[in-house]
Amino acid sequence: MEYYLIVNGEIVGPMTARQLVSYNIDEHTSVSVDGIEWKPLYKYPEVMYEYRNQMYMNPSYSDAESKRILCGVLAILIGTLGIHYFLMGKTRAGIFTILLSLVSCGLWGVVMFVQGIMMLIMSDMEFRSKYIDTPSLFPIF
């Protein structure tokens, strides 16, 4: 199957799924198979397969496993300090975690303990999409 993509206001294509994912796209990028009807990328399973493979091959994604493990261990051991959020680049979530820990007299640490365990058992791709690439300011569970 061949696909079309809008780049800088112009329709580009036809191209294969592998060629399509070489562009700077995400799961919500509009893609078409006929140049007329446009749908988000995630509506095309074969393109999403190539997109996810591209994410694994991209060097910027290569540290996902070590970051996932480190964040999980930090959340389990000292989750009340929110250091794992700071490591992920979620500064507001880190500050919010510290405040919740203070207000709850440390009981928030139980939630962070559970979150740490979940981080350790999820895949690198799940971790990246749930915690790193998400637009959410306070990703939890």
N, C-alpha and C positions, 0 to 999 in steps of 0.2 A: 504494500500500500504506500502511496506517496502523500506527503503532507505539505501544507503551506503555512507560512508564518509571516507576521507583520514586523518588519525591522525598519526603524526610522521612517515610519509612515508608508512604507512600500511593501507590497506583498512579495515574499520571496518563496520560490518553490517552482516546481515540485521537488521534493527531497525525501530521502529515506528517514526512518526514525533515528538512525545513528547520526545522520547529517544534522537533523533537527536539534538533537541534544548538544551539539557542539556550539550552539548559540547560547548567549546568556539568558536562560529561561528558568522558570520555576513551575511548580505544579499548577499554577493558576494562569499561566500564559495562554492566550487564545491561539488555538490551532484549528486548521481546517483541512478536510480531505478533498474538497472540491473548490475551494477559494470563495465560497459563498456563505455556507453555514459554519459559524465559528463556535467552538466549545473549548472549555478549559482543558489543559493538557491531561489532567488526571482522568478524563473521560475516555482516554485511549490507552487501554492496558498495555499494548505492545510498545507504545512510546514511553509509558511510565517504567516499563522494564528496562529500556535503554537508559532512561534518565537516572534510575537508581544505580545501574551499573556504572554510569559516568560519575556519579557521586563517589562511589567506592574507588574509582581509578584516579580521581582528582587528588593531587597532593595535599590540597588544603583540608581534605577530609581524612588524611592518613593518621592524624593524632586523636581521632575519635575514641579509640579503645583506651588509650592511656588516660585521656581526660575523663572518660566515663568511670574508669576504675578509681582514679584519684578523687573525683567528686563523690563517688559512692562511699569511699572510705572516710573522707572528711565529714560527710553528712552523718555517718554512723558514729564517729568518734567525737567530733566537736560541732555537730550540726547547729547547736544553739547560737554559734557565732556567725553563721551564714557564710563562712569562707568559701564553701563550694559554689555559692551563687556568684561571689566576686570572681572566682576562677572562670566561671562560664561567661562572664561579662555582663551579668545581671546585677548591677550595683544597687538599684532600688530594691530588688528582692532581698539582697544581703542585708541592707539597712532595715527593711521591714521584718526580716527574720530576727534580727537582734532585738528590735522593739517588742515583737511578739514574745520572745523568750523572757524579756524583762517583765512584761505585763503578766505573763502566765507563771511567773516564778520558776521558769525552767521546764515547765510541762510541754512546751512547744518542742523540746528536744525529742520527745517520743515520736512526734510526727516526722521530724527530720531523720530519726533512726529508721523509720519505716521507708521513708523516701530513699535513704541511702541503700537499703536492701534492694529496693525496686530498681535503682540505678545499676546495681551490680548484676542483676539477673536479666536486664533488657539488652537487646542487641545494640550495636553501635549506631545503626541507622535510626532506631527508635529513640535512642538517647539524643542524637543530633537533632532530629525533627522535633522532639518534645521539649528539649531544654536549650539548645544552642540556636537553632534557626527560627524558633518561634517568635512571633511579635509580642507575645504575652510578657508583661512586665514582672509577673510573679508566677512562673510555672511550677506547679506542684502536682504530684501524682500524675 
